Amino acid sequence: MASNFATTMKALTVEFEKTTAHHVVLSFGSTGKHYAQIKNGAPFDVFLAADAERPRLLETQGLIQADSRMTYARGKLILWTSKSGIDDIKNTLIGQDFRHLAVANPKLSPYGLAAQQVMIKIDVWPRLQPKLVRGENIAQTFQFVHSGNAELGFVAYSQAANPKRSVQGSFWMPHQSLYSPIDQQAVLLNDKQASKDFLKFLKGPLARQIIQNHGYDLP
């Protein structure tokens, strides 16, 4: 599943396992890489992507259970620094007053693509190329900023948010009109009962509340 959803998924798994006899084994990574693995026969049961495009492609290729594709969350992009007290992150980006900017690979990560779209819209994309540090996925991108190896980074709001505290550091949340909607979709890859039960749980009120508490909008 999408690496941006790791913390949320762990919380969901705890609740799902409390109420069923099923045990969930998690595999995190970039949506693009998981899509390629599924096409090549990887034995996953459920795919939680960070976009709608890869689940749609799997559907057209006949690789999912019919009518199982659903949107479970809408992601939000932020420009984030682990340093607190910085008032205008957007102008820091435009003024290029930093050495490194972390971005997930736009070809593999929907959040990386969204970051690219934002920088194109505010007319800084070409100028920032020498400062870019590309993460293989959004989790690695977050670590670049969290560790201080990059002063700024475009990450998922859910990575910096936490149900029990406010966001650590400073951030700018670009208006969602600046990038394509990050509708995160799930699909069933087989008809196992455990897979069906998990997708049913994901649509329920408890799961939806957990997802919202972790910084996502609901579909």
C-alpha positions in Angstrom: 0.0 0.0 0.0 1.0 3.7 -0.4 3.7 4.6 2.1 2.0 7.9 3.0 -0.8 5.8 4.6 1.5 3.8 6.9 0.7 5.3 10.2 -3.0 5.4 9.5 -3.0 1.8 8.2 -1.4 0.6 11.4 -4.1 2.2 13.4 -6.8 0.7 11.1 -5.2 -2.8 11.4 -5.3 -2.7 15.2 -9.1 -2.1 15.1 -9.8 -4.5 12.3 -7.9 -7.4 14.1 -9.8 -6.7 17.3 -13.1 -7.5 15.7 -12.2 -10.3 13.2 -10.2 -13.5 13.2 -8.0 -12.1 10.4 -4.3 -11.1 10.7 -3.1 -8.3 8.4 0.4 -8.4 6.8 1.4 -4.9 5.6 3.6 -4.0 2.6 4.5 -0.3 2.1 6.0 1.4 -0.9 5.4 3.7 -3.8 2.1 3.3 -5.7 3.9 3.0 -9.0 6.2 0.1 -7.8 3.3 -1.8 -6.2 1.3 -1.4 -9.4 4.2 -2.9 -11.4 4.5 -5.8 -8.9 0.8 -6.6 -9.1 1.0 -6.6 -12.9 3.8 -9.1 -12.6 1.8 -11.4 -10.3 2.8 -10.3 -6.8 0.5 -12.2 -4.3 -1.2 -9.2 -2.7 -4.8 -9.5 -1.6 -5.8 -5.8 -1.4 -4.1 -2.8 -3.0 -4.4 0.6 -1.3 -3.0 3.1 -3.7 -2.2 6.8 -3.3 -4.0 7.7 -6.5 -7.0 6.6 -8.6 -5.0 6.0 -11.8 -3.2 2.7 -11.0 -6.4 1.1 -9.6 -8.3 2.2 -12.7 -5.6 0.7 -14.9 -5.7 -2.6 -13.0 -9.5 -2.6 -13.4 -9.2 -2.1 -17.2 -6.6 -4.9 -17.4 -9.0 -7.3 -15.6 -6.6 -7.7 -12.6 -9.1 -6.8 -9.8 -12.4 -8.1 -8.5 -15.3 -6.5 -10.4 -16.8 -3.4 -8.9 -14.4 -3.4 -6.0 -12.6 0.0 -6.8 -13.4 2.6 -4.1 -12.0 5.9 -2.8 -11.0 5.5 0.8 -9.3 8.9 1.4 -8.3 12.2 -0.3 -4.8 13.2 0.5 -3.5 16.8 1.1 -0.1 18.1 0.1 2.0 20.4 2.2 5.4 22.0 1.9 7.0 21.2 5.2 10.1 21.9 7.3 10.9 20.3 10.6 11.9 23.7 12.0 9.2 25.6 13.9 8.5 29.3 13.8 8.9 29.9 10.1 6.1 32.2 9.1 6.1 32.1 5.3 7.2 28.8 3.8 5.8 29.6 0.4 8.0 32.7 0.0 11.0 30.7 1.3 10.3 28.3 -1.6 9.9 31.1 -4.2 13.0 33.0 -2.9 15.1 29.8 -3.0 16.6 30.6 0.4 17.6 26.9 1.1 20.0 24.3 -0.2 17.8 21.2 -0.8 14.1 20.6 -1.5 12.8 17.0 -1.1 10.2 15.7 -3.6 9.0 12.2 -4.2 9.6 10.8 -7.7 6.7 12.2 -9.8 6.7 9.1 -12.0 6.1 6.8 -9.0 4.4 8.9 -6.4 1.1 10.8 -6.7 2.3 13.2 -4.0 5.5 13.8 -6.1 3.3 14.5 -9.1 1.2 16.9 -7.1 4.3 18.7 -5.9 5.5 19.1 -9.4 2.1 20.5 -10.5 2.2 23.1 -7.6 5.7 24.2 -8.5 4.8 24.5 -12.2 1.6 26.6 -11.3 3.6 29.0 -9.1 6.4 29.2 -11.8 9.3 27.9 -9.8 9.8 24.4 -11.2 12.6 25.0 -13.8 14.6 27.2 -11.4 14.5 24.7 -8.5 15.8 21.7 -10.5 19.4 22.0 -9.0 18.0 22.0 -5.5 15.8 18.9 -5.8 16.4 15.8 -3.8 14.1 13.0 -5.1 12.8 10.3 -2.8 11.8 6.9 -4.1 8.5 7.3 -2.3 6.8 9.8 0.0 8.1 8.1 3.2 11.7 8.5 2.1 10.9 12.1 1.1 9.6 12.8 4.6 12.7 11.3 6.1 14.9 13.6 4.1 13.3 16.6 5.7 12.8 15.0 9.2 16.6 14.2 9.3 17.6 17.7 8.2 19.2 16.5 4.9 16.7 18.7 3.1 15.5 22.0 4.7 12.1 21.8 2.9 10.0 19.0 1.3 6.7 18.4 -0.3 5.1 15.6 1.8 1.6 14.3 2.7 -0.2 16.3 5.4 -1.0 13.0 7.1 2.8 12.4 7.7 3.2 15.6 9.7 -0.2 15.5 11.4 -1.0 13.3 14.4 -4.3 12.8 16.1 -2.7 13.4 19.5 -0.7 16.6 18.7 -0.4 19.5 16.4 1.9 19.4 13.4 5.5 19.6 14.4 7.6 22.2 12.5 6.2 24.7 10.0 4.2 24.1 6.8 2.4 25.7 3.9 -0.7 23.9 2.5 -1.1 24.7 -1.2 -4.7 25.2 -2.3 -6.0 22.0 -3.8 -6.8 23.8 -7.0 -3.0 23.9 -7.7 -2.8 20.1 -8.2 -4.9 17.2 -9.3 -7.0 15.6 -6.6 -5.2 12.9 -4.7 -8.0 10.5 -4.5 -6.6 7.4 -2.9 -8.3 4.2 -4.1 -8.4 0.6 -2.9 -9.2 -2.5 -4.9 -9.6 -6.2 -4.2 -7.2 -8.4 -6.0 -8.9 -11.7 -5.1 -12.2 -13.0 -3.7 -10.9 -14.2 -0.3 -13.2 -13.6 2.5 -10.5 -11.8 4.5 -10.0 -9.4 1.7 -13.7 -8.7 1.4 -14.0 -8.2 5.1 -11.2 -5.6 5.2 -12.7 -3.6 2.4 -16.0 -3.6 4.1 -14.3 -2.4 7.3 -12.5 0.4 5.4 -15.9 1.7 4.3 -17.4 1.7 7.8 -17.7 4.6 10.2 -14.9 3.6 12.6 -12.4 3.4 9.7 -13.6 6.7 8.2 -13.1 8.4 11.6 -9.6 7.1 12.0 -8.7 8.2 8.4 -10.0 11.7 9.0 -8.2 11.9 12.4 -4.9 11.2 10.6 -5.1 14.2 8.3 -7.1 13.1 5.3 -10.3 14.3 3.8 -13.1 11.8 3.3 -14.5 10.9 -0.1 
